[in-house]
Amino acid sequence: MGLESLLDNKASAARAASVRSERSAYACDKFEGSLRERNQMDQQQPAPGQVQIKADEKELQGQYSNLVMIHHNLEEFTLNFIYIFPNGAQGKLLSSMIVSPGHAKRIWRALGENLSRYEAQFGPIKESPEGSGPAPNVGFVQ
């Protein structure tokens, strides 16, 4: 192999290495750019008046409660959501929510508004089966 051929091969190899390096740099820049965009999306502040809420599938499914025990003191209301098993002999605490008095009042108001909308759409809610007499205090304990 002649000197000229050897120099051509080295130049060709250098060009190939340069192209690979440029491609690698481009891929790294592109990857870093997409990571940067993803981070910016994750860190973006919600629009004014909006809150981002994260929930796992378990929370999204919800839980059924047939008893709520409500307690309060000067600074807070505690709502204990309980499921009483069909045998009635035992139950399980599902969740305990502690809220400020102001928030408790907003919950009460929002629940009242939603009950009114529900009844306007579906008719009156019966608290107990027909003919069973006065509604028992089952389901809520103060």
N, C-alpha and C positions, 0 to 999 in steps of 0.2 A: 504494500500500500504506500502511495506517495505522500509526501508532506502536504500537498494541496488537498488530497482526498481526506487525510486525517484531520486537517483544519476544517474542511466542510462538515465532516461527521461531528466534530466538537461543536461547531456553530449550530448545526442542526439539533444536536442534543441540548444545547443551551437554549435555543428557541423553544423546544418542546418543554423543557423544564420551566421556562418563563411562562409559557401558556398554561401549564399545569398550576403554577404558582398563582397566576392571575385568576384561573378558574376557582382554585381553592380559596383565594382571598374573596372573590365574588360570592362564593357559597357561604363563607363565614359571615361576610357583611349581610347577606340576605337573611341568614339564620339569626344573627344578632338583631337585625331590623325587625324580624317577625317577633322575636322575644320582647323587644322594646315596645312594639305595638300591643302585644298581649298584656304586658305589664301596665301600659298606659290605660288599656281598656279596663283592667282589674282595678286600677287606682282612680279611674275617672269618678268624679263626684256626680251623684245623681242631680237631675235638674231640680231647681228650687221647688219645694213642696213634695218631692218624691223621696222615698226611702228604699234602699236596696235591702231586701230580706232574703236570707239564705235559709234553706230548710232541706233536711234529708227526706228521703222517701217515707220513712217511718212517721215523721211529723206531718207530712202532707196527707197521709192516710187518716189521721185523726184517731180519736178514741171515743167510745160511747160511755157516757156517765149517766147514772140514774139517781144520783144523790149529790147534792151540793151542800156542804156545811160552810156557813159564812160566820166569821168572827171579826171583830174590829176592836181597835183601841184608838187613842187620840191621833196617832200618826199613820195608821194603815188598816186596810181591809185584807183579810186572808180568805181566799176561796179554795176550799178543798174539794176537788172533784173525785168522786168515789163511784165504783161500780159494785152494787150489791148483787151477789149471785142469786140465781133463781130460787134456791132453797131458802133464801132470806136469813140464813144463820151466820153468814160471813160476807165480808166485802173486801175490796182492795182500793187503797188510795192510788189514784191514777196520776194526779198532778196537784200541786199546791201553788196557787198564784197569789202573790202578795202585791197589792197595788196601793197607791196613795188615795186618800179620800176624794180628791179631785178626779182622779182617773176612775175610781169606782162610780162616781156620779156620771161621768161620760159614758161608761159601759152601760149603766142603767138606762140612760137616755137613748143610746144607740140600739139597745135591745128592744126598748119600747117602740122606737120608730120602725125597726125591722118586723116586730110582731104585728104592728098596724098594717104594714105593706103586705105581709104574708096573708093576714085575714082578708084584706081587700082583694087579693088574688085568688085565694083558695077557700075562703069562708071562715067562720068562727072556729077557733081551736077549742076542743072539748078537753077539760082538765081531767075528767073521769068518765068512764063508760056510762051510757044512758041508764037511768033508773037505779043508779047505785047510791043515790042520796048525796049529801053534801060532799064536796071535794075534800078528800083527806089531805093532811099535810105531808104526804109521802113525797120524797124527792128533794125537799128543802128543809134544812134545819138551821135555825138562827142561834 
